[in-house]
């Protein structure tokens, strides 16, 4: 059946279009085509970088090649810190298209939350770590999952072979191998090295199939050789640990210096920590007390103020001083001795550790002159070792000193120092009045001369007086070392808490040996001993004897004590001793 359609004649439909419009559309289409062809030719023939970059982004990556952090060695080349290769699990977020089951499997192997893995995989970065420093077994289990875009990367983990023995000197690094404490932090720039880079091609599963090129080879960090002697460090660590436990003390520290070069041969603190396992690390364990904590040194200051009086010709070793039966009142405050005496020579004041005698020796010395001596010895400012957190102690300006303050500073009260500063100051008695700078790194060419603080004659006189401290009648017979002549000084000082002296003590001993030609300086500090006495001679003296004897024998230093002195040392080994406050 045929249908008839009727159209309404619209004049617009019947009107002819202008010919220029058709030509315009044709030209526009041709120009657009030419533009597209030109752009394609430009990108493929002239400016190829754009398409190549987009293409490479889908199959190529630039990966970091980690540099091996430099080792930290003792003076004999024994490693104290080194880097060992480990595996870390990483991912390329764009390629890691994991379903939820794969995420759960990966979370179970890595012992992580699935939500944490999803969060890391949603990163816009080209490369992310999922877990650092995993065991080889875990790395293999991840590889067995064959997950796209997930793989094991080679890294380095810091390892400390001697653990807690050198922890406070060496320090430790973060998970990213950056120094956080100790030498690791102080010399981070020398140790860290420069990472390299390499271009790789990966497949659609994110697995590397080809190394294209090494863009930049990694540069390993520089090794640091410390002045520490690992054997002496261990001796000091063991002796200090035993003493802190025996006296149930709060803390302690030991410093051993080479009197000839100014090198630090040992530096230990207790409590300490294991840098290989820092899960339960506390602030008290971290503190390198020998450099970061100051205390009033007590009687260990007496040889220094006594040497100043000798240097200024105020007294001689045989000058007699009336100690008034151990009591002296200045400005309404009374200075007392632990053991009262009458008239004593300067040598006896050092041997018996008289506070009154020491205070009287400095009464004729101007405050400015005494302050200058303290300043020359390095008190009141950091020693400049470069160790993080090093403090300078407390030395008030001399213009504000009252007579009673000057008197108490003569026997180590009213001034605060670090254990390292105290050990350093005794170098003047080992080197004929000279003071060399300290060094935590090995010194192959020490300076021939240091800063002259006292004359050689005064240093020799005081060294002889300090030798009597460890002999019969002195305050530290337990500090004697069989086979060697020892010179030193005990210290027992009240602790300051909230601006007042508390019934708590700091026991210390600083000494040198062999006295005939000092080679080593050992300083010992025991903080708050609570069992077995609190005097420096009985608490710190035995630690000194143990460390000094072992160190001298380890270094092969020839004995200088006659047989009679050795017998006396054995007799006095168990004799109790005390010293003035």
C-alpha positions, 0 to 999 in steps of 0.5 A, a space after each residue: 500500500 502506497 502512502 502519500 506524504 505531504 511536506 509543508 514548504 518552509 522558505 528557509 529549507 528552500 533557500 540555498 546556502 552561500 557557497 562561502 560557508 561550505 568553503 569555510 568549513 572545508 578550509 577549517 577542516 583542512 587547517 585542523 588536519 594540517 595542525 594535527 599532522 604538523 603537531 604529530 610530526 613535531 612531537 615525533 620528529 623534532 621535539 621527541 622528549 615529550 612522548 618519550 617522557 610519557 612513554 618511559 613513565 609507564 615502563 622506566 624508573 629512576 632508583 636510588 643506589 644507597 651509599 655505604 656509610 663510613 665506618 667508625 673505628 678505634 685507634 687500632 682499626 677495630 670497628 665500632 660502627 659499620 653498615 651491613 646490607 639488609 632488605 627493605 620492602 618497597 612498592 611503585 604505587 602506580 604499578 601496585 594494583 593489589 586486590 584486598 586479598 593480596 593486601 591482607 596476605 602482604 600485611 600478614 607477612 610484614 606484620 602490619 595493618 592492611 589499612 597502613 599498606 593501603 595508605 602507603 600504596 595510595 601515595 602520589 610518589 613514584 616510590 614508597 617503602 612499606 617496611 624497612 630492614 626486614 629479615 631475609 626470610 621475610 623478603 623471600 616470603 614477600 617475593 613468593 607472593 609475586 605481587 605487582 609493583 612490590 619488591 625487596 630493595 637493598 639497603 644498609 643497616 647500622 651495626 655496632 659490634 661492641 654494643 653498650 661499651 662505646 654507645 655514648 661516644 659512637 651514638 647511633 643513626 636513624 632508620 634513614 642512616 642519618 646520625 642521631 647521637 654521638 660521633 654519628 651525629 657530630 661527623 654525619 657529613 663525613 660519614 654519610 656519603 653520596 647516594 647514586 642513581 640508576 635507570 631501570 625498565 620494569 614490566 606491567 607487574 612492576 618487576 625490574 626486567 633490565 638495568 638501563 644505565 647507572 646515572 650516578 655511582 654512589 660514593 661511600 662515606 669516609 671512615 672516622 678513626 677515633 682516639 678510643 682504645 677498645 681494650 681500655 674502653 672495655 676495662 673502664 666500662 666493666 670497672 664502672 659498671 661493677 662500682 655502680 652496682 656495688 655502691 647502688 649508685 645513681 650513675 657514674 662516669 670514667 674518662 681516660 686521657 693520653 697525657 702526652 697527646 690529649 687524646 681521649 682513650 676511653 669515655 664511659 658512662 653508666 647507665 648505658 644502652 645497646 644501640 643495636 636495640 633501642 626499643 626501651 631507650 630512655 633519656 637517662 641512658 642516652 646522656 653522655 654524663 662525662 660531657 653533658 652533666 656538670 657537678 661540683 668537683 669538691 676536693 679534686 679542685 684543691 691541687 689546682 688552687 694550691 698550684 695557683 698559690 705556689 705559682 704566685 709565691 703565696 706559699 711553698 710546699 713546706 709553708 705551715 698553715 694553722 687550720 684551726 682544728 678544722 674550722 674557719 668562719 667567713 662572713 658568718 659561714 663556717 668551713 669545716 674539715 671532715 678530720 680536724 687538724 692543727 698546723 699543717 704544711 701545704 703538702 699535708 693539706 693536699 695529702 689530708 684534704 683540708 678544706 680550711 687549709 685550701 681556703 686559707 691559701 687563696 685568701 691573699 689571692 685576688 678574685 680576678 687572678 683566681 678566675 683567670 686560672 680557672 678560665 685558662 684551664 677551660 672551666 666555664 666554657 665547653 672544651 670544643 671537642 665538637 661532641 653534641 650537647 657538651 656543656 661548659 659548667 658554671 663559673 661566675 664572673 669574678 666581680 660578683 664573688 664574695 670572700 666566702 665564695 672564693 674560699 669555697 671554690 678553693 676546695 671545689 664548691 660554688 663552681 661546677 665542671 664536667 668530668 672531662 674538664 676535670 680530667 683535662 685540667 690535670 694535664 698540667 701536672 702531667 706536662 710540666 704546667 702545659 695544657 693541650 687541646 683534647 681530641 676524640 679522633 686519633 692524633 698522629 702528630 700532636 702539638 709539641 707545645 700547649 698553653 702554659 698555665 703553671 711553671 714546670 717547677 710548680 707542676 712538679 711540686 704539686 705532682 709530688 704532693 698528689 703522690 702522697 695522697 695515695 700513700 700511707 696517711 693519704 685519703 686514697 690508699 685504695 687508688 694505688 696501682 701495684 708496680 706504678 707510682 700514682 699521683 691523684 686527688 680524691 673528691 667528695 661533694 654534696 649535690 645541689 638540688 633546688 639551689 640547696 645542698 642535699 644529703 647526697 654525694 658525688 664521689 670522685 678521683 682524678 689521678 695520673 701514672 706513672 708519677 715519674 713520667 705520667 702517661 695516662 690521666 684517669 678521672 672517675 665520678 660516682 653519682 649518689 653512692 648509697 651503699 659502702 660509704 660515699 668518700 671518693 677514696 673508697 668509692 672512686 679510688 678502686 675504680 681508678 686503680 682497676 682502670 689505670 692498672 689495666 690500661 698501663 699494662 695494655 699499653 706496655 708502660 714500664 713500671 716505676 714503683 720499687 718492690 716496697 711500694 708494691 708491697 705497700 699497695 697490697 697492704 692498703 688495698 683493703 684499708 678504708 679511706 676518707 677525705 674532706 668534703 
